[in-house]
């Protein structure tokens, strides 16, 4: 295959998320029976002399947002101010007819931001749970808000939303052949640049602890895969390869990587063992095989290939001679996907529609059945990523020169978008 043509196809298959993004509320109809959900209101008990009103207002907004995104509450977003002990009216909030009250208070001791949270039964005034939080870096205040809602959610036995406290890592395009690696919370309210200078793309967490990650550097003669240890502040070279190099998935125990490499101009999927430092070629096709993901409890892997004349998703076992199975039969031109156990979420080009040209939508399928579910209906939606428990999907939304991170809550069938104010999102992981 002509090397120039190969590079163009790789760009379509792998770098499709460089298209610009749009930020708007893309909420889908609520499917869950809202009559059974507890109603809740948030009360601000912060002292009026608190020295950071901006953080106070931002935390209130985050608390309201987290409650809505959890899909486990009916949220009254009225702003109510009270003391932390409250009074008869504010401990029952009879005029609002709510079941629960989440009351928070902020303090600053000069070195740390301290948060107090109290969850109150509005029917009898009893305290359901109360917690104290302390963070030394004020910039990380979004995680204080997320933890309050996670604890309140757990206190009533609602389905877990622990994914809210996880870090998101993404590559942000800042200019021609320039991109940074950024760590953030899921709302993009907190952001910290951890790699800068040159073209740095496709970050991937090394394990569930989120204390290390891999990324591809395209700054030298050939691409290099690095591992960054956040605790130690160190960077280690893992492997380099001609043409292209991407870490697309990491095994659950963190010892094996699925890589896309092109040492002979043709991109193929490789398995790399971190301990032995040995790589094993898994695909060999005179076309493009990219984006390997572990599936079926890591007994097989799925990947994107153009072996049908257009990009689609296939699967096989970990042997270069193992037979290949087509996984998706609905549509064509699949650009990116993610896997969780026996489920796959993928982005598929739809062509021109009433919503614009070349729209990309997300679909969810099972590798065990014929189940398929459309997750988005408008715009350009790329690079889906499952949360660690599979009930939540993050993705990139592109429209009219702007970028946003999207969140889909599968059980409640709701979708939310969080805009990136500067730059464009190239790829994400969490």
Sine and cosine of phi, psi and omega as CSV:
sin_phi,cos_phi,sin_psi,cos_psi,sin_omega,cos_omega
0.00,0.00,0.65,-0.76,0.05,-1.00
-0.85,0.52,0.74,-0.67,-0.08,-1.00
-0.88,0.48,-0.60,0.80,0.01,-1.00
-0.91,0.42,-0.66,0.75,0.05,-1.00
-0.90,0.45,-0.66,0.75,0.01,-1.00
-0.86,0.51,-0.71,0.71,-0.01,-1.00
-0.89,0.46,-0.64,0.77,0.01,-1.00
-0.89,0.45,-0.65,0.76,0.02,-1.00
-0.92,0.39,-0.62,0.79,0.03,-1.00
-0.88,0.47,-0.66,0.75,0.02,-1.00
-0.87,0.49,-0.67,0.74,0.01,-1.00
-0.90,0.43,-0.67,0.74,-0.08,-1.00
-0.98,0.21,-0.60,0.80,-0.18,-0.98
-0.95,-0.30,-0.66,0.75,-0.10,-0.99
-0.98,-0.19,0.40,0.92,-0.04,-1.00
-0.88,0.47,-0.40,0.91,-0.05,-1.00
-0.98,0.21,0.12,0.99,0.07,-1.00
-0.98,0.19,-0.12,0.99,0.07,-1.00
-0.91,0.41,0.52,-0.86,-0.06,-1.00
-0.95,0.31,0.24,-0.97,-0.17,-0.99
-0.82,-0.57,0.31,-0.95,0.03,-1.00
-0.77,-0.64,0.61,-0.79,-0.04,-1.00
-0.91,-0.41,0.92,-0.38,0.10,-0.99
-0.46,-0.89,0.27,-0.96,-0.03,-1.00
-0.97,0.24,0.90,-0.44,-0.06,-1.00
-0.93,-0.36,0.64,0.77,-0.05,-1.00
-0.89,0.45,0.68,-0.74,0.05,-1.00
-0.98,-0.18,0.34,-0.94,0.00,-1.00
-0.83,0.56,0.64,-0.77,0.02,-1.00
-0.97,0.23,0.79,-0.62,0.00,-1.00
-1.00,-0.10,-0.58,0.81,-0.04,-1.00
-0.87,0.49,0.56,-0.83,0.01,-1.00
-0.95,0.32,0.98,-0.21,-0.10,-1.00
-0.94,0.34,-0.30,0.95,-0.01,-1.00
-0.90,0.44,-0.38,0.92,-0.06,-1.00
-1.00,-0.07,-0.07,1.00,-0.02,-1.00
-1.00,0.07,0.61,-0.80,0.06,-1.00
-0.96,0.29,0.63,-0.78,0.07,-1.00
-1.00,0.03,0.52,-0.85,-0.11,-0.99
-0.54,-0.84,0.52,-0.86,0.10,-1.00
-0.76,-0.65,0.52,-0.85,-0.01,-1.00
-0.97,-0.24,0.74,-0.67,0.04,-1.00
-0.89,-0.45,0.71,-0.71,0.02,-1.00
-0.99,-0.11,0.90,-0.43,0.00,-1.00
-0.94,-0.34,0.29,0.96,0.00,-1.00
-0.92,0.39,0.67,-0.74,0.02,-1.00
-0.86,0.51,0.63,-0.77,-0.06,-1.00
-0.90,0.44,-0.29,0.96,0.01,-1.00
-1.00,-0.04,0.09,1.00,0.03,-1.00
-0.83,0.55,0.71,-0.70,-0.21,-0.98
-1.00,0.08,0.13,0.99,0.01,-1.00
-0.63,-0.77,0.98,0.17,-0.03,-1.00
-0.91,0.41,-0.47,0.88,0.01,-1.00
-0.89,0.45,-0.71,0.71,0.03,-1.00
-0.91,0.42,-0.65,0.76,-0.01,-1.00
-0.85,0.53,-0.74,0.68,-0.01,-1.00
-0.93,0.37,-0.61,0.79,-0.01,-1.00
-0.92,0.39,-0.62,0.78,0.02,-1.00
-0.92,0.39,-0.65,0.76,0.07,-1.00
-0.85,0.52,-0.70,0.71,0.00,-1.00
-0.90,0.44,-0.65,0.76,0.02,-1.00
-0.91,0.41,-0.65,0.76,0.01,-1.00
-0.87,0.49,-0.70,0.71,0.03,-1.00
-0.88,0.47,-0.72,0.70,-0.01,-1.00
-0.89,0.45,-0.71,0.71,0.01,-1.00
-0.87,0.48,-0.66,0.76,0.02,-1.00
-0.88,0.47,-0.68,0.73,0.00,-1.00
-0.92,0.38,-0.68,0.73,-0.04,-1.00
-0.94,0.35,-0.47,0.88,0.04,-1.00
-0.87,0.50,-0.49,0.87,-0.03,-1.00
0.90,0.43,0.30,0.95,0.00,-1.00
-0.95,-0.32,0.06,1.00,-0.05,-1.00
-0.63,-0.78,0.42,-0.91,0.27,-0.96
-0.99,-0.13,0.88,-0.48,-0.22,-0.98
-0.97,-0.25,0.82,-0.57,0.20,-0.98
-1.00,-0.06,0.92,-0.38,-0.11,-0.99
-1.00,-0.05,0.36,0.93,0.10,-1.00
-0.90,0.44,0.60,-0.80,0.06,-1.00
-1.00,0.02,0.85,-0.53,0.00,-1.00
-0.81,-0.58,0.78,-0.63,0.06,-1.00
-0.95,-0.31,0.66,-0.75,0.01,-1.00
-0.44,-0.90,-0.01,-1.00,0.14,-0.99
-1.00,0.02,0.27,-0.96,-0.06,-1.00
-0.92,0.40,-0.54,0.84,0.07,-1.00
-0.98,0.19,-0.43,0.91,0.04,-1.00
0.96,0.29,-0.18,-0.98,0.09,-1.00
-0.59,-0.81,-0.05,-1.00,-0.09,-1.00
-0.83,0.56,-0.73,0.68,-0.04,-1.00
-0.90,0.44,-0.74,0.67,-0.10,-1.00
-0.98,0.20,-0.30,0.95,0.06,-1.00
-1.00,0.10,-0.22,0.98,0.02,-1.00
-0.86,-0.51,-0.50,0.87,0.05,-1.00
0.75,0.66,0.76,0.65,-0.09,-1.00
-0.87,0.49,-0.53,0.85,-0.04,-1.00
-0.93,0.37,-0.35,0.94,-0.01,-1.00
-0.99,-0.11,-0.26,0.97,0.03,-1.00
0.81,0.58,0.76,0.65,0.01,-1.00
-0.97,-0.26,0.32,-0.95,0.04,-1.00
-1.00,0.02,-0.56,0.83,-0.11,-0.99
-0.73,-0.68,0.47,-0.88,0.10,-1.00
-0.82,-0.57,0.81,-0.58,0.13,-0.99
-0.96,-0.26,0.92,-0.39,-0.04,-1.00
-0.94,-0.34,0.74,-0.67,0.01,-1.00
-0.78,-0.63,0.43,-0.90,0.05,-1.00
-0.61,-0.79,0.64,-0.77,0.01,-1.00
-0.90,-0.45,0.60,-0.80,0.10,-0.99
-0.65,-0.76,0.33,-0.95,0.08,-1.00
-0.69,-0.72,0.88,-0.48,-0.04,-1.00
-1.00,-0.02,0.20,0.98,-0.01,-1.00
0.99,-0.16,-0.47,0.88,0.01,-1.00
-0.89,-0.45,-0.45,0.89,-0.10,-0.99
-0.65,-0.76,0.43,-0.90,0.16,-0.99
-1.00,-0.04,0.81,-0.58,-0.04,-1.00
-0.92,-0.39,0.75,-0.66,0.02,-1.00
-0.86,-0.51,0.65,-0.76,0.06,-1.00
-0.89,-0.46,0.69,-0.72,0.03,-1.00
-0.75,-0.66,0.69,-0.72,0.03,-1.00
-0.70,-0.71,0.81,-0.58,0.07,-1.00
-0.97,-0.24,0.84,-0.55,-0.15,-0.99
-0.88,-0.48,0.68,-0.74,0.15,-0.99
-0.97,0.22,0.92,-0.38,-0.10,-1.00
-0.96,0.27,-0.14,0.99,0.00,-1.00
-1.00,0.09,-0.56,0.83,-0.03,-1.00
-0.80,-0.61,-0.05,1.00,0.03,-1.00
0.98,0.18,0.05,1.00,-0.01,-1.00
-0.96,0.26,0.52,-0.85,0.04,-1.00
-0.99,0.12,0.84,-0.54,0.04,-1.00
-0.98,0.19,-0.70,0.71,0.06,-1.00
-0.32,-0.95,0.41,-0.91,0.12,-0.99
-0.54,-0.84,0.59,-0.81,-0.09,-1.00
-0.65,-0.76,0.38,-0.93,0.13,-0.99
-0.83,-0.55,0.69,-0.72,-0.04,-1.00
-0.81,-0.58,0.50,-0.87,-0.02,-1.00
-0.57,-0.82,0.82,-0.58,0.06,-1.00
-0.78,-0.63,0.66,-0.75,-0.06,-1.00
-0.99,0.12,-0.34,0.94,-0.03,-1.00
-0.93,-0.36,0.95,-0.32,-0.03,-1.00
-0.84,0.54,-0.47,0.88,-0.03,-1.00
-0.90,0.43,-0.33,0.95,-0.03,-1.00
-1.00,-0.07,0.37,0.93,-0.01,-1.00
-0.84,0.54,-0.49,0.87,0.02,-1.00
-0.85,0.52,-0.56,0.83,-0.01,-1.00
-0.95,0.32,-0.45,0.89,0.11,-0.99
-0.90,0.43,-0.70,0.71,0.02,-1.00
-0.91,0.42,-0.71,0.71,-0.01,-1.00
-0.86,0.50,-0.66,0.75,-0.03,-1.00
-0.92,0.39,-0.59,0.81,0.07,-1.00
-0.85,0.53,-0.73,0.69,-0.04,-1.00
-0.94,0.34,-0.61,0.79,0.06,-1.00
-0.87,0.50,-0.70,0.71,-0.01,-1.00
-0.93,0.38,-0.64,0.77,0.04,-1.00
-0.91,0.42,-0.66,0.75,0.03,-1.00
-0.88,0.47,-0.71,0.71,0.00,-1.00
-0.91,0.41,-0.54,0.84,-0.06,-1.00
-0.91,0.42,-0.45,0.89,0.01,-1.00
-0.98,-0.18,0.10,0.99,0.05,-1.00
0.96,0.29,0.42,0.91,0.01,-1.00
-0.98,0.22,0.33,-0.94,0.05,-1.00
-0.81,0.59,0.61,-0.79,-0.14,-0.99
-0.86,0.51,0.63,-0.78,0.15,-0.99
-0.80,-0.61,0.53,0.85,-0.04,-1.00
-0.86,0.51,-0.36,0.93,0.02,-1.00
-0.86,0.51,-0.35,0.94,-0.03,-1.00
-0.90,0.44,-0.43,0.91,-0.02,-1.00
-1.00,-0.03,0.01,1.00,0.01,-1.00
-0.98,0.21,0.50,-0.87,0.11,-0.99
-0.98,0.19,0.59,-0.81,0.17,-0.98
-0.97,-0.23,0.65,-0.76,0.09,-1.00
-0.85,-0.53,0.72,-0.70,-0.03,-1.00
-0.53,-0.85,0.37,-0.93,0.09,-1.00
-0.99,-0.15,0.77,-0.64,-0.06,-1.00
-0.91,-0.42,0.88,-0.47,0.04,-1.00
-0.96,0.28,0.83,-0.56,-0.04,-1.00
-0.91,-0.41,-0.18,0.98,-0.01,-1.00
0.04,-1.00,-0.13,-0.99,0.01,-1.00
-0.92,0.39,0.87,-0.49,-0.05,-1.00
0.81,0.59,0.58,0.81,0.06,-1.00
-0.73,-0.68,0.80,-0.60,0.07,-1.00
-0.43,-0.90,0.59,-0.81,0.00,-1.00
-0.95,-0.30,0.40,-0.92,0.17,-0.99
-0.98,-0.18,0.80,-0.60,-0.11,-0.99
-0.81,-0.58,0.63,-0.77,0.12,-0.99
-0.95,-0.31,0.69,-0.72,-0.06,-1.00
-0.54,-0.84,0.10,-1.00,0.25,-0.97
-1.00,0.05,0.10,-1.00,-0.14,-0.99
-0.94,0.33,-0.28,0.96,0.03,-1.00
-1.00,-0.06,-0.05,1.00,-0.07,-1.00
0.92,0.39,0.22,0.97,0.03,-1.00
-0.94,0.34,-0.56,0.83,0.10,-1.00
-0.95,-0.31,0.76,-0.65,0.06,-1.00
-0.63,-0.78,0.67,-0.74,0.06,-1.00
-0.65,-0.76,0.85,-0.53,0.03,-1.00
-0.98,0.18,0.80,-0.59,-0.05,-1.00
-0.91,-0.41,-0.30,0.95,0.10,-1.00
-0.65,-0.76,0.76,-0.65,0.01,-1.00
-0.58,-0.81,0.29,-0.96,0.00,-1.00
1.00,-0.09,0.96,-0.27,0.03,-1.00
1.00,0.04,-0.32,-0.95,-0.06,-1.00
-0.98,-0.20,0.96,-0.27,-0.04,-1.00
-0.83,-0.56,0.90,-0.43,-0.18,-0.98
-0.68,-0.73,0.17,-0.99,0.07,-1.00
0.79,0.61,0.86,0.52,0.09,-1.00
-0.94,0.34,0.55,-0.83,0.00,-1.00
-0.57,-0.82,0.82,-0.57,0.02,-1.00
-0.87,0.49,0.64,-0.77,-0.04,-1.00
-0.98,0.19,-0.42,0.91,0.02,-1.00
-0.25,-0.97,0.01,-1.00,-0.03,-1.00
-0.94,0.34,-0.30,0.95,0.01,-1.00
-0.95,0.31,-0.33,0.94,0.02,-1.00
0.84,0.55,0.59,0.81,0.08,-1.00
-0.97,-0.24,0.03,1.00,0.04,-1.00
-0.44,-0.90,0.42,-0.91,0.03,-1.00
-0.49,-0.87,0.32,-0.95,0.09,-1.00
-0.95,-0.30,0.47,-0.88,0.14,-0.99
-0.41,-0.91,0.34,-0.94,0.00,-1.00
-0.98,-0.19,0.78,-0.63,0.05,-1.00
-0.96,-0.28,0.83,-0.55,0.02,-1.00
-0.93,-0.36,0.76,0.65,-0.12,-0.99
-0.95,-0.33,-0.21,0.98,0.00,-1.00
-0.93,-0.36,-0.34,-0.94,-0.01,-1.00
-0.92,0.40,-0.60,0.80,0.05,-1.00
-0.74,-0.68,0.45,-0.89,0.01,-1.00
-0.89,0.46,0.55,-0.83,0.00,-1.00
-0.77,-0.64,0.69,-0.73,0.11,-0.99
-0.99,-0.11,0.83,-0.56,0.02,-1.00
-0.92,-0.39,0.43,-0.90,0.18,-0.98
-0.89,-0.45,0.79,-0.62,0.00,-1.00
-0.94,-0.35,0.81,-0.59,0.10,-1.00
-0.99,-0.12,0.92,-0.39,-0.09,-1.00
-0.94,0.33,-0.60,0.80,-0.02,-1.00
-0.91,0.41,-0.67,0.74,-0.05,-1.00
-1.00,-0.01,-0.28,0.96,-0.04,-1.00
0.94,0.35,0.52,0.85,-0.05,-1.00
-0.93,-0.37,0.40,-0.92,0.06,-1.00
-0.78,-0.62,0.77,-0.64,-0.05,-1.00
-0.84,-0.55,0.74,-0.67,0.08,-1.00
-0.96,0.27,0.77,-0.64,0.00,-1.00
-0.99,-0.15,-0.79,0.61,-0.04,-1.00
-0.28,-0.96,0.37,-0.93,0.09,-1.00
-0.75,-0.67,0.34,-0.94,-0.04,-1.00
-0.36,-0.93,0.54,-0.84,0.11,-0.99
-0.91,0.42,0.43,-0.90,0.18,-0.98
0.99,0.15,-0.96,0.29,0.01,-1.00
-0.39,-0.92,0.35,-0.94,-0.01,-1.00
-0.37,-0.93,0.88,-0.48,-0.02,-1.00
-0.64,-0.77,0.71,-0.70,0.18,-0.98
-1.00,-0.04,0.93,-0.38,-0.09,-1.00
-0.99,-0.16,-0.34,0.94,0.03,-1.00
-0.34,-0.94,0.42,-0.91,0.01,-1.00
-0.79,-0.61,0.68,-0.73,0.01,-1.00
-0.91,0.42,0.33,-0.95,-0.06,-1.00
-0.86,0.51,-0.57,0.82,0.01,-1.00
-1.00,0.06,0.00,1.00,0.08,-1.00
0.97,0.24,0.15,0.99,-0.09,-1.00
-0.99,-0.12,-0.24,0.97,-0.06,-1.00
-0.78,-0.63,0.61,-0.79,0.00,-1.00
-0.87,-0.50,0.63,-0.78,0.21,-0.98
-0.99,-0.15,0.87,-0.50,-0.08,-1.00
-0.89,-0.45,0.54,-0.84,0.25,-0.97
-0.98,-0.21,0.86,-0.52,-0.03,-1.00
-0.72,-0.70,0.42,-0.91,0.02,-1.00
-0.68,-0.73,0.87,0.50,-0.02,-1.00
-0.92,0.40,-0.34,0.94,0.01,-1.00
-0.87,-0.49,0.52,0.85,0.02,-1.00
0.98,0.21,-0.50,0.87,0.04,-1.00
-1.00,-0.01,0.84,-0.55,0.03,-1.00
-0.95,0.30,0.73,-0.68,0.05,-1.00
-0.69,-0.72,0.21,-0.98,0.02,-1.00
-1.00,-0.08,0.73,-0.69,0.00,-1.00
-0.82,-0.58,0.49,-0.87,0.14,-0.99
-0.96,-0.27,0.82,-0.57,-0.03,-1.00
-0.89,-0.45,0.78,-0.63,0.02,-1.00
-0.99,-0.10,0.89,-0.46,-0.05,-1.00
-0.89,0.45,-0.62,0.79,-0.07,-1.00
-0.95,0.30,-0.73,0.69,-0.06,-1.00
-1.00,0.01,-0.24,0.97,-0.04,-1.00
0.88,0.48,0.50,0.87,0.03,-1.00
-0.95,-0.30,0.59,-0.81,0.05,-1.00
-0.91,-0.41,0.51,-0.86,0.00,-1.00
-0.76,-0.64,0.81,-0.58,0.01,-1.00
-0.97,0.26,0.77,-0.64,-0.08,-1.00
-0.95,-0.31,-0.40,0.92,0.02,-1.00
-0.78,-0.62,0.50,-0.87,0.03,-1.00
-0.50,-0.86,1.00,-0.08,-0.09,-1.00
-0.62,-0.78,0.68,-0.74,0.00,-1.00
-0.97,0.25,0.83,0.55,0.02,-1.00
-0.32,-0.95,-0.66,-0.75,-0.07,-1.00
-0.86,-0.52,0.85,-0.53,0.14,-0.99
-0.84,-0.55,0.87,-0.48,-0.11,-0.99
-0.60,-0.80,0.16,-0.99,0.22,-0.97
0.87,0.49,0.80,0.60,0.04,-1.00
-0.92,0.40,0.66,-0.75,0.07,-1.00
-0.70,-0.72,0.71,-0.71,0.07,-1.00
-0.91,0.41,0.68,-0.73,0.08,-1.00
-0.66,-0.76,0.17,-0.99,0.07,-1.00
0.77,0.64,0.83,0.56,0.02,-1.00
0.83,0.56,0.61,0.79,0.07,-1.00
0.90,0.44,0.41,0.91,0.11,-0.99
-1.00,0.02,-0.31,0.95,0.04,-1.00
-0.62,-0.79,0.10,-1.00,0.13,-0.99
-0.70,-0.71,0.53,-0.85,0.09,-1.00
-0.97,-0.26,0.42,-0.91,-0.02,-1.00
-0.39,-0.92,0.30,-0.95,0.05,-1.00
-0.99,-0.11,0.73,-0.68,0.00,-1.00
-0.59,-0.81,0.48,-0.88,0.06,-1.00
-0.98,-0.21,0.44,0.90,-0.07,-1.00
-0.93,0.37,-0.17,0.98,0.11,-0.99
-0.99,-0.11,0.02,1.00,-0.08,-1.00
0.99,-0.14,-0.12,0.99,0.06,-1.00
-0.48,-0.88,0.42,-0.91,-0.07,-1.00
-0.94,0.34,0.76,-0.65,0.04,-1.00
-0.55,-0.84,0.09,-1.00,-0.06,-1.00
-0.98,-0.22,0.73,-0.68,0.02,-1.00
-0.77,-0.63,0.19,-0.98,0.03,-1.00
-0.59,-0.81,0.43,-0.90,0.07,-1.00
-0.31,-0.95,0.17,-0.98,0.08,-1.00
-1.00,0.08,0.11,-0.99,-0.16,-0.99
-0.99,0.12,0.91,0.42,0.05,-1.00
-0.46,-0.89,0.75,-0.67,-0.09,-1.00
-0.88,0.48,-0.44,0.90,-0.01,-1.00
-0.99,-0.11,0.04,1.00,0.00,-1.00
-0.92,0.39,0.55,-0.84,0.02,-1.00
-0.91,0.42,0.45,-0.89,-0.03,-1.00
-0.97,-0.25,0.71,-0.71,0.00,-1.00
-0.90,-0.44,0.76,-0.65,0.09,-1.00
-0.97,0.23,0.75,-0.67,-0.06,-1.00
-0.98,-0.18,-0.48,0.88,-0.09,-1.00
-0.87,-0.50,0.78,-0.63,-0.01,-1.00
-0.88,-0.48,-0.03,1.00,-0.02,-1.00
-0.99,-0.16,0.95,-0.31,0.04,-1.00
0.99,0.16,-0.13,-0.99,-0.02,-1.00
-0.49,-0.87,-0.07,-1.00,0.02,-1.00
0.86,0.50,0.83,0.56,0.07,-1.00
-1.00,0.07,0.80,-0.61,-0.14,-0.99
-0.98,-0.18,-0.55,0.83,-0.07,-1.00
-0.37,-0.93,0.38,-0.93,-0.02,-1.00
-0.36,-0.93,0.19,-0.98,0.06,-1.00
-0.58,-0.82,0.42,-0.91,-0.04,-1.00
-0.80,-0.59,0.49,-0.87,0.13,-0.99
-0.56,-0.83,0.92,-0.38,-0.10,-0.99
0.79,0.61,-0.87,-0.50,-0.02,-1.00
-0.98,-0.18,0.35,0.94,0.03,-1.00
-0.92,-0.38,0.58,-0.82,0.05,-1.00
-0.75,-0.66,0.74,-0.68,0.14,-0.99
-0.93,-0.38,0.73,-0.69,-0.07,-1.00
-0.65,-0.76,0.36,-0.93,0.05,-1.00
-0.97,-0.23,0.77,-0.64,-0.06,-1.00
-0.79,-0.62,0.72,-0.69,0.05,-1.00
-0.96,0.26,0.75,-0.66,-0.07,-1.00
-0.98,-0.19,-0.25,0.97,-0.11,-0.99
1.00,0.07,-0.18,-0.98,-0.04,-1.00
-0.95,0.32,0.61,-0.80,0.04,-1.00
-0.52,-0.86,-0.05,-1.00,0.03,-1.00
-0.90,0.43,-0.28,0.96,-0.05,-1.00
-1.00,-0.10,0.00,1.00,0.04,-1.00
0.70,-0.72,0.03,-1.00,-0.01,-1.00
-1.00,0.05,0.60,-0.80,0.09,-1.00
0.76,0.64,0.80,0.60,0.06,-1.00
-0.95,0.30,0.50,-0.86,0.05,-1.00
-0.85,-0.52,0.81,-0.59,0.02,-1.00
-0.87,-0.49,0.38,-0.93,-0.01,-1.00
-0.99,-0.14,0.62,-0.78,0.04,-1.00
-0.73,-0.68,0.51,-0.86,0.04,-1.00
-0.90,-0.44,0.77,-0.64,0.04,-1.00
-0.75,-0.66,0.30,-0.95,0.12,-0.99
-0.94,-0.33,0.68,-0.74,0.04,-1.00
-0.98,0.20,-0.14,0.99,-0.04,-1.00
-0.98,-0.17,-0.37,0.93,-0.07,-1.00
-0.72,-0.70,-0.10,-0.99,0.06,-1.00
-1.00,-0.05,0.23,0.97,-0.05,-1.00
-0.88,0.47,0.73,-0.69,0.12,-0.99
-0.55,-0.84,0.64,-0.77,-0.04,-1.00
-0.64,-0.77,0.79,-0.61,0.06,-1.00
-0.99,0.15,0.74,-0.67,-0.10,-0.99
-0.96,-0.27,-0.47,0.88,0.02,-1.00
-0.77,-0.64,0.35,-0.94,-0.06,-1.00
-0.78,-0.63,-0.27,0.96,-0.08,-1.00
-0.69,-0.72,0.39,-0.92,0.15,-0.99
0.98,0.22,-0.31,-0.95,-0.02,-1.00
-0.88,-0.47,0.92,-0.39,-0.13,-0.99
-0.86,-0.52,0.87,-0.49,-0.13,-0.99
-0.79,-0.61,0.17,-0.99,0.24,-0.97
0.77,0.64,0.82,0.58,0.03,-1.00
-0.92,0.38,0.55,-0.84,0.02,-1.00
-0.62,-0.79,0.80,-0.61,0.05,-1.00
-0.96,0.28,0.55,-0.83,0.23,-0.97
-0.95,0.31,0.17,-0.99,-0.12,-0.99
-0.91,0.42,-0.32,0.95,0.03,-1.00
-0.94,-0.34,0.02,1.00,0.18,-0.98
0.99,0.10,-0.16,0.99,-0.08,-1.00
-1.00,0.03,-0.08,1.00,-0.02,-1.00
-0.74,-0.67,0.64,-0.77,0.01,-1.00
-0.83,-0.56,0.72,-0.69,0.14,-0.99
-0.97,-0.25,0.54,-0.84,0.01,-1.00
-0.45,-0.89,0.14,-0.99,0.05,-1.00
-0.97,-0.25,0.74,-0.68,0.08,-1.00
-0.93,-0.36,0.76,-0.65,-0.03,-1.00
-0.89,-0.45,0.76,-0.65,0.08,-1.00
-0.19,-0.98,0.78,-0.62,0.15,-0.99
0.77,0.64,0.74,0.67,0.15,-0.99
0.98,0.21,0.17,0.99,0.01,-1.00
-0.83,-0.55,0.33,-0.95,-0.04,-1.00
-0.87,-0.49,0.52,-0.85,0.10,-0.99
-0.49,-0.87,0.54,-0.84,0.23,-0.97
-1.00,-0.01,0.73,-0.69,0.03,-1.00
-0.95,-0.32,0.53,-0.85,0.08,-1.00
-0.82,-0.57,0.79,-0.61,0.11,-0.99
-0.91,-0.42,0.82,-0.57,0.08,-1.00
-0.99,-0.14,0.97,-0.26,-0.17,-0.99
-0.90,0.45,-0.67,0.74,-0.09,-1.00
-0.92,0.38,-0.58,0.81,-0.03,-1.00
-0.99,-0.13,-0.15,0.99,0.02,-1.00
0.86,0.51,0.74,0.67,0.02,-1.00
-0.84,-0.54,0.51,-0.86,-0.04,-1.00
-0.73,-0.68,0.60,-0.80,-0.02,-1.00
-0.65,-0.76,0.48,-0.88,0.02,-1.00
-0.80,-0.60,0.59,-0.81,0.02,-1.00
-0.78,-0.62,0.92,-0.39,-0.12,-0.99
-0.97,0.26,0.57,-0.82,0.17,-0.99
-1.00,-0.08,0.86,-0.51,-0.14,-0.99
-0.96,0.27,-0.54,0.84,-0.04,-1.00
-0.76,-0.65,0.75,-0.66,0.04,-1.00
1.00,0.04,-0.02,-1.00,-0.01,-1.00
-0.78,-0.62,0.62,-0.78,-0.03,-1.00
-0.99,0.12,0.79,-0.61,-0.01,-1.00
-0.99,-0.10,-0.68,0.73,0.01,-1.00
-0.35,-0.94,0.34,-0.94,-0.09,-1.00
-0.64,-0.77,0.33,-0.94,0.17,-0.98
-0.42,-0.91,0.39,-0.92,0.07,-1.00
-0.39,-0.92,0.00,0.00,0.00,0.00
